[in-house]
Amino acid sequence: MQITFYISAAVAVVATLAVITRYNAVHALLYLIVSLLAVALIFFILGAPFIAALEAIIYAGAIMVLFIFVIMILNLGPQAVRQERAWLKPQMWLGPAALALVLMGELVYLLFSGGQSGQSGAPVGAREVGIALFGPYLIGVELASLLLLAGLVGAYHLGRRGDAAVVVELEEAAARDAEAPAVSALSAGQTEGGDAR
Amino acid sequence: MHSAPASLAIVFGVIIVALSIASGLIWLERRLLAVWQDRYGPNRVGPFGLLQVLADMIKIITKEDWVPPFADAAVFVLAPVAILVPVLLTFAVITYAPGIAVADLNIGLLFFLAMSSLTVYGVVLAGWASDSKYSLLGSMRAAAQMLSYEVFMSLSLMGVVMLAGSFDLKTIVDSQKDLWYIVPQLPGMLIFLMAGIAETRRLPFDLPEAEGELVAGFHSEYSGMKFALFFVEEYLGITLISILIAVLFLGGWQGPLLPPLLWLALKTLLFICFFILLRATFPRPRYDQLMSFGWKVMLPLSLLNLVITGGIVLATR
């Protein structure tokens, strides 16, 4: 078990480093997926199979797909890679490296002072997670669901506004075309179609 | 558990049987389509045309393996592997008969859902790396379709999980000793079946590779063995969804007289034939019809199924 932990931890660290250093956005995202899967494996080894599955389903399987989807729509070419390369100068590394050093110092201190090792022992299954979520943490779950609902309504509203703009545009086009009687029947039909949607 | 040689035998047995079923399905699909369309189908090579698959494989292996110069070569090569591996991995958590399973994972069902959400990457990356408009359009359709249908695919299975009280596929089969879950969970099964068709991108949900408008969709630029991997993945996906329906809703290996493995094979074959019948029957819907059907009909239905099942479980316990 120890050796599998160290291997997947090493994979996670290397993949995360690659996420930062890749110039091509899709390649960076692929490394991020590998890193998330490695973290899922670590959860599994530490005795939390349910959280491991959720990590794979939600982070690697859903959120990252949306990221890749967006980057595909942006259609970044070789010039984006060149721009990225120009942005990532050596002096950019100073700030993050200093912050990372602080964290590493803390970690080394904890390791040598014999702090919590993290290995709790008993596996935490789906049942325990569910009981905890809908028992002591119920208010948190409800608040999160309210937040998500607000996001959903907001996204729906923004989507509707786009639709309404299309309808207005079609109506304006119909008004313009009304001067030319030959096409008025066609554009009236278009406007009705827009309204029905 | 098993001894090391027995475990190895099971592991390789599952891989070999799954892959040969997948390639055998190519023959089965062509013959069955021919029957339903009132013609012969491939019947020249070997008995009943069975060796046609072998001939096709020899042909496809000897084809030129071509990476287009405008493609992102690394991702282009990675994509067919990324689509095949998660499907093959899922075969590891299924219990085929008492004692015959590669890994008896207590989160087996969640593992399947995780792997099926990872198959999206193969399709998306294939389209992106090809850098051609047909591939890109196909893979964008695939990403949206598979993400949407995944949502209620997992929701439709939660009814079974509630009744069995476990994510473990072995426990789920054992708890169907008296009553197969197809009876109390008929809506769940129908929803899962439809989501499964969309996940494997089969007709009538094969819009990512609609020939009439997108050439071949996300795998337009692929040839040779890389194309064969996409092809095999499609049939492996069909086999996987059929086995899962048999395990989750039809009592898995349980049945009178015949040996357990044969029962599972028969139930699986029934659904595989149903998949092929669908292809022979249905036209393709429009893309927006597909999406609105998923979000406006299937998602509310699966939520309703979940609420009713939950209420009944709560009232009877």
Interface residues (C-beta under 8 A of the other chain):
Chain A: N24 V26 H27 L30 I33 P49 F50 A52 A53 L54 A56 I57 A60 G61 A62 V65 L66 I68 F69 M72 I73 G125 A126
Chain B: D72 A74 V75 L78 L105 N106 I107 L110 F111 L113 A114 S117 L118 V120 Y121 V124 L125 G127 W128 L136 S139 M140 A143 A144 L147 E150 S154 F167
